[in-house]
Amino acid sequence: MRTRLRTEFQVEVPLYYPVEGVDEIFSDHRHSTTKTSSVAYARISHQIYNKLEEYYMLRDAVQAIAAEST
């Protein structure tokens, strides 16, 4: 999912997949693990270098992906 957000929507955001008994699972290339959850949490933060338009891009990307599954 993180790769898709990056390549299709030009959105870079860390994603975390909750798994029972594990605090967090990193979804980047440095950690390989099996995803057993279809739920992912995006970790966003407000920093001085972020622009409001970037949050809108994330919102639109999530809405587009969600619309595909309905």
PQR file of N, CA, C, O and H, with PARSE charges and radii, in Angstrom:
ATOM      1  N   MET A   1       0.821  -1.178   0.000 -0.4000 1.5000
ATOM      2  CA  MET A   1       0.000   0.000   0.000 -0.0000 2.0000
ATOM      3  C   MET A   1       0.877   1.259   0.000  0.5500 1.7000
ATOM      4  O   MET A   1       0.593   2.233  -0.696 -0.5500 1.4000
ATOM      5  N   ARG A   2       1.934   1.212   0.787 -0.4000 1.5000
ATOM      6  CA  ARG A   2       2.808   2.386   0.847 -0.0000 2.0000
ATOM      7  C   ARG A   2       3.434   2.673  -0.509  0.5500 1.7000
ATOM      8  O   ARG A   2       3.554   3.831  -0.908 -0.5500 1.4000
ATOM      9  H   ARG A   2       2.165   0.421   1.353  0.4000 1.0000
ATOM     10  N   THR A   3       3.828   1.631  -1.212 -0.4000 1.5000
ATOM     11  CA  THR A   3       4.397   1.793  -2.550 -0.0000 2.0000
ATOM     12  C   THR A   3       3.354   2.356  -3.504  0.5500 1.7000
ATOM     13  O   THR A   3       3.660   3.225  -4.320 -0.5500 1.4000
ATOM     14  H   THR A   3       3.729   0.691  -0.888  0.4000 1.0000
ATOM     15  N   ARG A   4       2.152   1.875  -3.405 -0.4000 1.5000
ATOM     16  CA  ARG A   4       1.085   2.376  -4.278 -0.0000 2.0000
ATOM     17  C   ARG A   4       0.810   3.854  -4.009  0.5500 1.7000
ATOM     18  O   ARG A   4       0.657   4.633  -4.950 -0.5500 1.4000
ATOM     19  H   ARG A   4       1.904   1.169  -2.742  0.4000 1.0000
ATOM     20  N   LEU A   5       0.747   4.243  -2.755 -0.4000 1.5000
ATOM     21  CA  LEU A   5       0.548   5.657  -2.437 -0.0000 2.0000
ATOM     22  C   LEU A   5       1.671   6.509  -3.026  0.5500 1.7000
ATOM     23  O   LEU A   5       1.437   7.597  -3.551 -0.5500 1.4000
ATOM     24  H   LEU A   5       0.871   3.611  -1.991  0.4000 1.0000
ATOM     25  N   ARG A   6       2.882   5.995  -2.927 -0.4000 1.5000
ATOM     26  CA  ARG A   6       4.038   6.741  -3.428 -0.0000 2.0000
ATOM     27  C   ARG A   6       4.027   6.840  -4.947  0.5500 1.7000
ATOM     28  O   ARG A   6       4.206   7.927  -5.496 -0.5500 1.4000
ATOM     29  H   ARG A   6       3.073   5.111  -2.501  0.4000 1.0000
ATOM     30  N   THR A   7       3.818   5.722  -5.631 -0.4000 1.5000
ATOM     31  CA  THR A   7       3.959   5.715  -7.086 -0.0000 2.0000
ATOM     32  C   THR A   7       2.739   6.278  -7.814  0.5500 1.7000
ATOM     33  O   THR A   7       2.887   7.025  -8.782 -0.5500 1.4000
ATOM     34  H   THR A   7       3.672   4.839  -5.185  0.4000 1.0000
ATOM     35  N   GLU A   8       1.548   5.930  -7.362 -0.4000 1.5000
ATOM     36  CA  GLU A   8       0.340   6.381  -8.063 -0.0000 2.0000
ATOM     37  C   GLU A   8      -0.122   7.776  -7.650  0.5500 1.7000
ATOM     38  O   GLU A   8      -0.663   8.527  -8.462 -0.5500 1.4000
ATOM     39  H   GLU A   8       1.428   5.324  -6.576  0.4000 1.0000
ATOM     40  N   PHE A   9       0.099   8.112  -6.379 -0.4000 1.5000
ATOM     41  CA  PHE A   9      -0.468   9.352  -5.858 -0.0000 2.0000
ATOM     42  C   PHE A   9       0.572  10.365  -5.386  0.5500 1.7000
ATOM     43  O   PHE A   9       0.221  11.471  -4.975 -0.5500 1.4000
ATOM     44  H   PHE A   9       0.538   7.502  -5.720  0.4000 1.0000
ATOM     45  N   GLN A  10       1.844   9.994  -5.442 -0.4000 1.5000
ATOM     46  CA  GLN A  10       2.942  10.860  -4.999 -0.0000 2.0000
ATOM     47  C   GLN A  10       2.754  11.314  -3.545  0.5500 1.7000
ATOM     48  O   GLN A  10       2.971  12.475  -3.200 -0.5500 1.4000
ATOM     49  H   GLN A  10       2.130   9.096  -5.776  0.4000 1.0000
ATOM     50  N   VAL A  11       2.343  10.356  -2.710 -0.4000 1.5000
ATOM     51  CA  VAL A  11       2.137  10.599  -1.286 -0.0000 2.0000
ATOM     52  C   VAL A  11       3.105   9.706  -0.522  0.5500 1.7000
ATOM     53  O   VAL A  11       3.158   8.499  -0.760 -0.5500 1.4000
ATOM     54  H   VAL A  11       2.167   9.413  -2.990  0.4000 1.0000
ATOM     55  N   GLU A  12       3.857  10.283   0.378 -0.4000 1.5000
ATOM     56  CA  GLU A  12       4.794   9.520   1.217 -0.0000 2.0000
ATOM     57  C   GLU A  12       4.294   9.587   2.653  0.5500 1.7000
ATOM     58  O   GLU A  12       4.243  10.656   3.262 -0.5500 1.4000
ATOM     59  H   GLU A  12       3.814  11.263   0.571  0.4000 1.0000
ATOM     60  N   VAL A  13       3.924   8.418   3.182 -0.4000 1.5000
ATOM     61  CA  VAL A  13       3.406   8.359   4.551 -0.0000 2.0000
ATOM     62  C   VAL A  13       3.730   6.980   5.135  0.5500 1.7000
ATOM     63  O   VAL A  13       3.549   5.963   4.467 -0.5500 1.4000
ATOM     64  H   VAL A  13       3.965   7.550   2.687  0.4000 1.0000
ATOM     65  N   PRO A  14       4.210   6.949   6.383 -0.5600 1.5000
ATOM     66  CA  PRO A  14       4.445   5.652   7.027  0.2800 2.0000
ATOM     67  C   PRO A  14       3.112   4.955   7.331  0.5500 1.7000
ATOM     68  O   PRO A  14       2.151   5.595   7.757 -0.5500 1.4000
ATOM     69  N   LEU A  15       3.069   3.663   7.111 -0.4000 1.5000
ATOM     70  CA  LEU A  15       1.884   2.873   7.425 -0.0000 2.0000
ATOM     71  C   LEU A  15       2.237   1.831   8.466  0.5500 1.7000
ATOM     72  O   LEU A  15       3.329   1.263   8.449 -0.5500 1.4000
ATOM     73  H   LEU A  15       3.850   3.143   6.765  0.4000 1.0000
ATOM     74  N   TYR A  16       1.315   1.587   9.362 -0.4000 1.5000
ATOM     75  CA  TYR A  16       1.497   0.586  10.414 -0.0000 2.0000
ATOM     76  C   TYR A  16       0.328  -0.376  10.368  0.5500 1.7000
ATOM     77  O   TYR A  16      -0.828   0.032  10.249 -0.5500 1.4000
ATOM     78  H   TYR A  16       0.428   2.049   9.376  0.4000 1.0000
ATOM     79  N   TYR A  17       0.641  -1.660  10.464 -0.4000 1.5000
ATOM     80  CA  TYR A  17      -0.361  -2.713  10.428 -0.0000 2.0000
ATOM     81  C   TYR A  17      -0.445  -3.355  11.806  0.5500 1.7000
ATOM     82  O   TYR A  17       0.507  -4.006  12.236 -0.5500 1.4000
ATOM     83  H   TYR A  17       1.580  -1.991  10.561  0.4000 1.0000
ATOM     84  N   PRO A  18      -1.563  -3.187  12.507 -0.5600 1.5000
ATOM     85  CA  PRO A  18      -1.681  -3.775  13.841  0.2800 2.0000
ATOM     86  C   PRO A  18      -1.817  -5.290  13.777  0.5500 1.7000
ATOM     87  O   PRO A  18      -2.608  -5.826  13.002 -0.5500 1.4000
ATOM     88  N   VAL A  19      -1.046  -5.954  14.589 -0.4000 1.5000
ATOM     89  CA  VAL A  19      -1.107  -7.402  14.703 -0.0000 2.0000
ATOM     90  C   VAL A  19      -1.150  -7.722  16.186  0.5500 1.7000
ATOM     91  O   VAL A  19      -0.390  -7.150  16.968 -0.5500 1.4000
ATOM     92  H   VAL A  19      -0.403  -5.518  15.219  0.4000 1.0000
ATOM     93  N   GLU A  20      -2.009  -8.606  16.568 -0.4000 1.5000
ATOM     94  CA  GLU A  20      -2.147  -8.962  17.972 -0.0000 2.0000
ATOM     95  C   GLU A  20      -0.816  -9.449  18.535  0.5500 1.7000
ATOM     96  O   GLU A  20      -0.183 -10.338  17.967 -0.5500 1.4000
ATOM     97  H   GLU A  20      -2.626  -9.070  15.933  0.4000 1.0000
ATOM     98  N   GLY A  21      -0.403  -8.873  19.638 -0.4000 1.5000
ATOM     99  CA  GLY A  21       0.825  -9.283  20.294 -0.0000 2.0000
ATOM    100  C   GLY A  21       2.063  -8.564  19.796  0.5500 1.7000
ATOM    101  O   GLY A  21       3.158  -8.791  20.309 -0.5500 1.4000
ATOM    102  H   GLY A  21      -0.918  -8.151  20.100  0.4000 1.0000
ATOM    103  N   VAL A  22       1.907  -7.705  18.811 -0.4000 1.5000
ATOM    104  CA  VAL A  22       3.041  -6.954  18.280 -0.0000 2.0000
ATOM    105  C   VAL A  22       2.708  -5.476  18.372  0.5500 1.7000
ATOM    106  O   VAL A  22       1.618  -5.056  17.982 -0.5500 1.4000
ATOM    107  H   VAL A  22       1.017  -7.520  18.395  0.4000 1.0000
ATOM    108  N   ASP A  23       3.649  -4.682  18.889 -0.4000 1.5000
ATOM    109  CA  ASP A  23       3.382  -3.262  19.060 -0.0000 2.0000
ATOM    110  C   ASP A  23       3.223  -2.541  17.730  0.5500 1.7000
ATOM    111  O   ASP A  23       2.264  -1.791  17.545 -0.5500 1.4000
ATOM    112  H   ASP A  23       4.533  -5.024  19.206  0.4000 1.0000
ATOM    113  N   GLU A  24       4.145  -2.756  16.806 -0.4000 1.5000
ATOM    114  CA  GLU A  24       4.026  -2.131  15.496 -0.0000 2.0000
ATOM    115  C   GLU A  24       4.840  -2.899  14.472  0.5500 1.7000
ATOM    116  O   GLU A  24       5.826  -3.559  14.802 -0.5500 1.4000
ATOM    117  H   GLU A  24       4.924  -3.366  16.956  0.4000 1.0000
ATOM    118  N   ILE A  25       4.420  -2.802  13.257 -0.4000 1.5000
ATOM    119  CA  ILE A  25       5.128  -3.442  12.155 -0.0000 2.0000
ATOM    120  C   ILE A  25       5.427  -2.365  11.130  0.5500 1.7000
ATOM    121  O   ILE A  25       4.533  -1.634  10.706 -0.5500 1.4000
ATOM    122  H   ILE A  25       3.619  -2.266  12.989  0.4000 1.0000
ATOM    123  N   PHE A  26       6.666  -2.270  10.742 -0.4000 1.5000
ATOM    124  CA  PHE A  26       7.066  -1.286   9.757 -0.0000 2.0000
ATOM    125  C   PHE A  26       6.811  -1.864   8.375  0.5500 1.7000
ATOM    126  O   PHE A  26       7.073  -3.040   8.122 -0.5500 1.4000
ATOM    127  H   PHE A  26       7.393  -2.863  11.087  0.4000 1.0000
ATOM    128  N   SER A  27       6.299  -1.026   7.487 -0.4000 1.5000
ATOM    129  CA  SER A  27       5.928  -1.514   6.160 -0.0000 2.0000
ATOM    130  C   SER A  27       6.881  -1.024   5.083  0.5500 1.7000
ATOM    131  O   SER A  27       6.502  -0.944   3.915 -0.5500 1.4000
ATOM    132  H   SER A  27       6.087  -0.070   7.693  0.4000 1.0000
ATOM    133  N   ASP A  28       8.096  -0.697   5.452 -0.4000 1.5000
ATOM    134  CA  ASP A  28       9.041  -0.256   4.433 -0.0000 2.0000
ATOM    135  C   ASP A  28       9.987  -1.383   4.060  0.5500 1.7000
ATOM    136  O   ASP A  28       9.884  -2.485   4.598 -0.5500 1.4000
ATOM    137  H   ASP A  28       8.404  -0.762   6.401  0.4000 1.0000
ATOM    138  N   HIS A  29      10.901  -1.118   3.150 -0.4000 1.5000
ATOM    139  CA  HIS A  29      11.770  -2.153   2.598 -0.0000 2.0000
ATOM    140  C   HIS A  29      12.792  -2.692   3.594  0.5500 1.7000
ATOM    141  O   HIS A  29      13.388  -3.739   3.340 -0.5500 1.4000
ATOM    142  H   HIS A  29      10.985  -0.223   2.713  0.4000 1.0000
ATOM    143  N   ARG A  30      13.013  -2.017   4.712 -0.4000 1.5000
ATOM    144  CA  ARG A  30      14.027  -2.459   5.669 -0.0000 2.0000
ATOM    145  C   ARG A  30      13.540  -3.603   6.543  0.5500 1.7000
ATOM    146  O   ARG A  30      14.351  -4.309   7.140 -0.5500 1.4000
ATOM    147  H   ARG A  30      12.529  -1.167   4.918  0.4000 1.0000
ATOM    148  N   HIS A  31      12.249  -3.793   6.625 -0.4000 1.5000
ATOM    149  CA  HIS A  31      11.686  -4.825   7.484 -0.0000 2.0000
ATOM    150  C   HIS A  31      10.746  -5.690   6.655  0.5500 1.7000
ATOM    151  O   HIS A  31       9.817  -5.182   6.028 -0.5500 1.4000
ATOM    152  H   HIS A  31      11.590  -3.219   6.140  0.4000 1.0000
ATOM    153  N   SER A  32      10.985  -6.967   6.654 -0.4000 1.5000
ATOM    154  CA  SER A  32      10.073  -7.854   5.944 -0.0000 2.0000
ATOM    155  C   SER A  32       9.275  -8.633   6.962  0.5500 1.7000
ATOM    156  O   SER A  32       9.831  -9.226   7.886 -0.5500 1.4000
ATOM    157  H   SER A  32      11.741  -7.379   7.163  0.4000 1.0000
ATOM    158  N   THR A  33       7.990  -8.627   6.790 -0.4000 1.5000
ATOM    159  CA  THR A  33       7.115  -9.341   7.693 -0.0000 2.0000
ATOM    160  C   THR A  33       5.821  -9.658   6.973  0.5500 1.7000
ATOM    161  O   THR A  33       5.482  -9.005   5.986 -0.5500 1.4000
ATOM    162  H   THR A  33       7.538  -8.145   6.039  0.4000 1.0000
ATOM    163  N   THR A  34       5.109 -10.636   7.447 -0.4000 1.5000
ATOM    164  CA  THR A  34       3.838 -11.009   6.851 -0.0000 2.0000
ATOM    165  C   THR A  34       2.742 -10.134   7.424  0.5500 1.7000
ATOM    166  O   THR A  34       2.618  -9.979   8.639 -0.5500 1.4000
ATOM    167  H   THR A  34       5.384 -11.167   8.248  0.4000 1.0000
ATOM    168  N   LYS A  35       1.962  -9.573   6.545 -0.4000 1.5000
ATOM    169  CA  LYS A  35       0.840  -8.748   6.973 -0.0000 2.0000
ATOM    170  C   LYS A  35      -0.361  -9.662   7.202  0.5500 1.7000
ATOM    171  O   LYS A  35      -0.795 -10.374   6.297 -0.5500 1.4000
ATOM    172  H   LYS A  35       2.062  -9.699   5.558  0.4000 1.0000
ATOM    173  N   THR A  36      -0.884  -9.633   8.415 -0.4000 1.5000
ATOM    174  CA  THR A  36      -2.049 -10.455   8.704 -0.0000 2.0000
ATOM    175  C   THR A  36      -3.281  -9.607   8.938  0.5500 1.7000
ATOM    176  O   THR A  36      -4.332 -10.128   9.310 -0.5500 1.4000
ATOM    177  H   THR A  36      -0.531  -9.055   9.150  0.4000 1.0000
ATOM    178  N   SER A  37      -3.167  -8.320   8.726 -0.4000 1.5000
ATOM    179  CA  SER A  37      -4.287  -7.427   8.937 -0.0000 2.0000
ATOM    180  C   SER A  37      -4.572  -6.648   7.672  0.5500 1.7000
ATOM    181  O   SER A  37      -3.649  -6.256   6.958 -0.5500 1.4000
ATOM    182  H   SER A  37      -2.313  -7.896   8.423  0.4000 1.0000
ATOM    183  N   SER A  38      -5.836  -6.423   7.391 -0.4000 1.5000
ATOM    184  CA  SER A  38      -6.194  -5.598   6.247 -0.0000 2.0000
ATOM    185  C   SER A  38      -6.380  -4.146   6.665  0.5500 1.7000
ATOM    186  O   SER A  38      -6.740  -3.304   5.842 -0.5500 1.4000
ATOM    187  H   SER A  38      -6.586  -6.741   7.972  0.4000 1.0000
ATOM    188  N   VAL A  39      -6.140  -3.853   7.922 -0.4000 1.5000
ATOM    189  CA  VAL A  39      -6.252  -2.494   8.443 -0.0000 2.0000
ATOM    190  C   VAL A  39      -4.858  -1.890   8.557  0.5500 1.7000
ATOM    191  O   VAL A  39      -3.940  -2.511   9.093 -0.5500 1.4000
ATOM    192  H   VAL A  39      -5.848  -4.538   8.590  0.4000 1.0000
ATOM    193  N   ALA A  40      -4.716  -0.687   8.052 -0.4000 1.5000
ATOM    194  CA  ALA A  40      -3.440   0.016   8.164 -0.0000 2.0000
ATOM    195  C   ALA A  40      -3.706   1.400   8.726  0.5500 1.7000
ATOM    196  O   ALA A  40      -4.723   2.027   8.430 -0.5500 1.4000
ATOM    197  H   ALA A  40      -5.462  -0.183   7.617  0.4000 1.0000
ATOM    198  N   TYR A  41      -2.783   1.858   9.532 -0.4000 1.5000
ATOM    199  CA  TYR A  41      -2.871   3.199  10.085 -0.0000 2.0000
ATOM    200  C   TYR A  41      -1.782   4.051   9.468  0.5500 1.7000
ATOM    201  O   TYR A  41      -0.615   3.661   9.439 -0.5500 1.4000
ATOM    202  H   TYR A  41      -1.957   1.348   9.772  0.4000 1.0000
ATOM    203  N   ALA A  42      -2.170   5.220   8.975 -0.4000 1.5000
ATOM    204  CA  ALA A  42      -1.198   6.168   8.431 -0.0000 2.0000
ATOM    205  C   ALA A  42      -0.754   7.078   9.565  0.5500 1.7000
ATOM    206  O   ALA A  42      -1.574   7.621  10.307 -0.5500 1.4000
ATOM    207  H   ALA A  42      -3.118   5.537   8.999  0.4000 1.0000
ATOM    208  N   ARG A  43       0.551   7.233   9.683 -0.4000 1.5000
ATOM    209  CA  ARG A  43       1.079   8.115  10.724 -0.0000 2.0000
ATOM    210  C   ARG A  43       1.419   9.451  10.072  0.5500 1.7000
ATOM    211  O   ARG A  43       2.436   9.586   9.393 -0.5500 1.4000
ATOM    212  H   ARG A  43       1.217   6.793   9.081  0.4000 1.0000
ATOM    213  N   ILE A  44       0.557  10.424  10.289 -0.4000 1.5000
ATOM    214  CA  ILE A  44       0.815  11.744   9.733 -0.0000 2.0000
ATOM    215  C   ILE A  44       1.167  12.692  10.867  0.5500 1.7000
ATOM    216  O   ILE A  44       0.744  12.503  12.007 -0.5500 1.4000
ATOM    217  H   ILE A  44      -0.269  10.314  10.840  0.4000 1.0000
ATOM    218  N   SER A  45       1.927  13.687  10.544 -0.4000 1.5000
ATOM    219  CA  SER A  45       2.271  14.699  11.541 -0.0000 2.0000
ATOM    220  C   SER A  45       2.320  16.053  10.860  0.5500 1.7000
ATOM    221  O   SER A  45       2.535  16.158   9.653 -0.5500 1.4000
ATOM    222  H   SER A  45       2.270  13.840   9.617  0.4000 1.0000
ATOM    223  N   HIS A  46       2.119  17.063  11.648 -0.4000 1.5000
ATOM    224  CA  HIS A  46       2.153  18.428  11.125 -0.0000 2.0000
ATOM    225  C   HIS A  46       3.533  19.008  11.393  0.5500 1.7000
ATOM    226  O   HIS A  46       3.939  19.171  12.544 -0.5500 1.4000
ATOM    227  H   HIS A  46       1.945  16.977  12.629  0.4000 1.0000
ATOM    228  N   GLN A  47       4.238  19.313  10.332 -0.4000 1.5000
ATOM    229  CA  GLN A  47       5.562  19.918  10.435 -0.0000 2.0000
ATOM    230  C   GLN A  47       5.571  21.204   9.623  0.5500 1.7000
ATOM    231  O   GLN A  47       4.728  21.400   8.748 -0.5500 1.4000
ATOM    232  H   GLN A  47       3.909  19.180   9.397  0.4000 1.0000
ATOM    233  N   ILE A  48       6.500  22.052   9.908 -0.4000 1.5000
ATOM    234  CA  ILE A  48       6.560  23.343   9.230 -0.0000 2.0000
ATOM    235  C   ILE A  48       6.761  23.193   7.727  0.5500 1.7000
ATOM    236  O   ILE A  48       6.324  24.047   6.955 -0.5500 1.4000
ATOM    237  H   ILE A  48       7.185  21.892  10.619  0.4000 1.0000
ATOM    238  N   TYR A  49       7.421  22.113   7.305 -0.4000 1.5000
ATOM    239  CA  TYR A  49       7.699  21.936   5.880 -0.0000 2.0000
ATOM    240  C   TYR A  49       6.558  21.270   5.132  0.5500 1.7000
ATOM    241  O   TYR A  49       6.607  21.198   3.904 -0.5500 1.4000
ATOM    242  H   TYR A  49       7.776  21.420   7.932  0.4000 1.0000
ATOM    243  N   ASN A  50       5.529  20.777   5.821 -0.4000 1.5000
ATOM    244  CA  ASN A  50       4.369  20.200   5.154 -0.0000 2.0000
ATOM    245  C   ASN A  50       3.424  21.309   4.711  0.5500 1.7000
ATOM    246  O   ASN A  50       3.278  22.341   5.367 -0.5500 1.4000
ATOM    247  H   ASN A  50       5.489  20.835   6.819  0.4000 1.0000
ATOM    248  N   LYS A  51       2.793  21.055   3.576 -0.4000 1.5000
ATOM    249  CA  LYS A  51       1.823  22.003   3.035 -0.0000 2.0000
ATOM    250  C   LYS A  51       0.431  21.408   3.145  0.5500 1.7000
ATOM    251  O   LYS A  51       0.263  20.189   3.090 -0.5500 1.4000
ATOM    252  H   LYS A  51       2.912  20.218   3.043  0.4000 1.0000
ATOM    253  N   LEU A  52      -0.552  22.256   3.299 -0.4000 1.5000
ATOM    254  CA  LEU A  52      -1.936  21.814   3.421 -0.0000 2.0000
ATOM    255  C   LEU A  52      -2.339  20.948   2.226  0.5500 1.7000
ATOM    256  O   LEU A  52      -3.080  19.978   2.385 -0.5500 1.4000
ATOM    257  H   LEU A  52      -0.416  23.245   3.344  0.4000 1.0000
ATOM    258  N   GLU A  53      -1.860  21.290   1.047 -0.4000 1.5000
ATOM    259  CA  GLU A  53      -2.190  20.530  -0.156 -0.0000 2.0000
ATOM    260  C   GLU A  53      -1.734  19.072  -0.056  0.5500 1.7000
ATOM    261  O   GLU A  53      -2.354  18.188  -0.648 -0.5500 1.4000
ATOM    262  H   GLU A  53      -1.258  22.078   0.918  0.4000 1.0000
ATOM    263  N   GLU A  54      -0.663  18.820   0.685 -0.4000 1.5000
ATOM    264  CA  GLU A  54      -0.174  17.443   0.834 -0.0000 2.0000
ATOM    265  C   GLU A  54      -1.138  16.596   1.652  0.5500 1.7000
ATOM    266  O   GLU A  54      -1.287  15.403   1.386 -0.5500 1.4000
ATOM    267  H   GLU A  54      -0.160  19.538   1.166  0.4000 1.0000
ATOM    268  N   TYR A  55      -1.785  17.184   2.627 -0.4000 1.5000
ATOM    269  CA  TYR A  55      -2.790  16.464   3.398 -0.0000 2.0000
ATOM    270  C   TYR A  55      -4.015  16.173   2.534  0.5500 1.7000
ATOM    271  O   TYR A  55      -4.632  15.114   2.655 -0.5500 1.4000
ATOM    272  H   TYR A  55      -1.664  18.153   2.843  0.4000 1.0000
ATOM    273  N   TYR A  56      -4.360  17.115   1.666 -0.4000 1.5000
ATOM    274  CA  TYR A  56      -5.460  16.887   0.734 -0.0000 2.0000
ATOM    275  C   TYR A  56      -5.119  15.769  -0.250  0.5500 1.7000
ATOM    276  O   TYR A  56      -5.989  14.976  -0.610 -0.5500 1.4000
ATOM    277  H   TYR A  56      -3.859  17.974   1.568  0.4000 1.0000
ATOM    278  N   MET A  57      -3.874  15.701  -0.683 -0.4000 1.5000
ATOM    279  CA  MET A  57      -3.451  14.629  -1.583 -0.0000 2.0000
ATOM    280  C   MET A  57      -3.613  13.272  -0.907  0.5500 1.7000
ATOM    281  O   MET A  57      -4.079  12.322  -1.536 -0.5500 1.4000
ATOM    282  H   MET A  57      -3.167  16.346  -0.390  0.4000 1.0000
ATOM    283  N   LEU A  58      -3.234  13.170   0.368 -0.4000 1.5000
ATOM    284  CA  LEU A  58      -3.402  11.920   1.110 -0.0000 2.0000
ATOM    285  C   LEU A  58      -4.881  11.574   1.226  0.5500 1.7000
ATOM    286  O   LEU A  58      -5.279  10.432   0.992 -0.5500 1.4000
ATOM    287  H   LEU A  58      -2.856  13.942   0.879  0.4000 1.0000
ATOM    288  N   ARG A  59      -5.692  12.562   1.589 -0.4000 1.5000
ATOM    289  CA  ARG A  59      -7.140  12.334   1.702 -0.0000 2.0000
ATOM    290  C   ARG A  59      -7.712  11.811   0.390  0.5500 1.7000
ATOM    291  O   ARG A  59      -8.462  10.834   0.382 -0.5500 1.4000
ATOM    292  H   ARG A  59      -5.369  13.489   1.780  0.4000 1.0000
ATOM    293  N   ASP A  60      -7.364  12.452  -0.708 -0.4000 1.5000
ATOM    294  CA  ASP A  60      -7.894  12.052  -2.005 -0.0000 2.0000
ATOM    295  C   ASP A  60      -7.421  10.660  -2.403  0.5500 1.7000
ATOM    296  O   ASP A  60      -8.182   9.893  -2.994 -0.5500 1.4000
ATOM    297  H   ASP A  60      -6.755  13.245  -0.701  0.4000 1.0000
ATOM    298  N   ALA A  61      -6.184  10.330  -2.088 -0.4000 1.5000
ATOM    299  CA  ALA A  61      -5.652   9.007  -2.403 -0.0000 2.0000
ATOM    300  C   ALA A  61      -6.397   7.936  -1.617  0.5500 1.7000
ATOM    301  O   ALA A  61      -6.783   6.911  -2.180 -0.5500 1.4000
ATOM    302  H   ALA A  61      -5.566  10.952  -1.608  0.4000 1.0000
ATOM    303  N   VAL A  62      -6.599   8.157  -0.349 -0.4000 1.5000
ATOM    304  CA  VAL A  62      -7.315   7.188   0.493 -0.0000 2.0000
ATOM    305  C   VAL A  62      -8.745   7.021   0.008  0.5500 1.7000
ATOM    306  O   VAL A  62      -9.259   5.904  -0.054 -0.5500 1.4000
ATOM    307  H   VAL A  62      -6.286   8.990   0.108  0.4000 1.0000
ATOM    308  N   GLN A  63      -9.378   8.114  -0.329 -0.4000 1.5000
ATOM    309  CA  GLN A  63     -10.761   8.029  -0.841 -0.0000 2.0000
ATOM    310  C   GLN A  63     -10.822   7.256  -2.157  0.5500 1.7000
ATOM    311  O   GLN A  63     -11.742   6.466  -2.368 -0.5500 1.4000
ATOM    312  H   GLN A  63      -8.961   9.022  -0.278  0.4000 1.0000
ATOM    313  N   ALA A  64      -9.852   7.475  -3.041 -0.4000 1.5000
ATOM    314  CA  ALA A  64      -9.830   6.759  -4.321 -0.0000 2.0000
ATOM    315  C   ALA A  64      -9.635   5.264  -4.109  0.5500 1.7000
ATOM    316  O   ALA A  64     -10.304   4.453  -4.749 -0.5500 1.4000
ATOM    317  H   ALA A  64      -9.105   8.116  -2.870  0.4000 1.0000
ATOM    318  N   ILE A  65      -8.734   4.901  -3.228 -0.4000 1.5000
ATOM    319  CA  ILE A  65      -8.486   3.480  -2.957 -0.0000 2.0000
ATOM    320  C   ILE A  65      -9.693   2.843  -2.282  0.5500 1.7000
ATOM    321  O   ILE A  65     -10.058   1.712  -2.602 -0.5500 1.4000
ATOM    322  H   ILE A  65      -8.190   5.560  -2.708  0.4000 1.0000
ATOM    323  N   ALA A  66     -10.310   3.559  -1.354 -0.4000 1.5000
ATOM    324  CA  ALA A  66     -11.505   3.037  -0.671 -0.0000 2.0000
ATOM    325  C   ALA A  66     -12.653   2.847  -1.647  0.5500 1.7000
ATOM    326  O   ALA A  66     -13.410   1.883  -1.531 -0.5500 1.4000
ATOM    327  H   ALA A  66     -10.013   4.478  -1.094  0.4000 1.0000
ATOM    328  N   ALA A  67     -12.792   3.751  -2.605 -0.4000 1.5000
ATOM    329  CA  ALA A  67     -13.882   3.653  -3.590 -0.0000 2.0000
ATOM    330  C   ALA A  67     -13.727   2.409  -4.460  0.5500 1.7000
ATOM    331  O   ALA A  67     -14.721   1.863  -4.938 -0.5500 1.4000
ATOM    332  H   ALA A  67     -12.177   4.534  -2.699  0.4000 1.0000
ATOM    333  N   GLU A  68     -12.499   1.957  -4.672 -0.4000 1.5000
ATOM    334  CA  GLU A  68     -12.270   0.748  -5.471 -0.0000 2.0000
ATOM    335  C   GLU A  68     -12.788  -0.500  -4.790  0.5500 1.7000
ATOM    336  O   GLU A  68     -13.152  -1.468  -5.459 -0.5500 1.4000
ATOM    337  H   GLU A  68     -11.691   2.401  -4.284  0.4000 1.0000
ATOM    338  N   SER A  69     -12.825  -0.490  -3.475 -0.4000 1.5000
ATOM    339  CA  SER A  69     -13.208  -1.694  -2.740 -0.0000 2.0000
ATOM    340  C   SER A  69     -14.695  -1.745  -2.428  0.5500 1.7000
ATOM    341  O   SER A  69     -15.154  -2.670  -1.758 -0.5500 1.4000
ATOM    342  H   SER A  69     -12.529   0.296  -2.932  0.4000 1.0000
ATOM    343  N   THR A  70     -15.449  -0.772  -2.899 -0.4000 1.5000
ATOM    344  CA  THR A  70     -16.888  -0.797  -2.632 -0.0000 2.0000
ATOM    345  C   THR A  70     -17.665  -1.292  -3.811  0.5500 1.7000
ATOM    346  O   THR A  70     -18.892  -1.374  -3.752 -0.5500 1.4000
ATOM    347  H   THR A  70     -15.077  -0.021  -3.444  0.4000 1.0000
TER
END
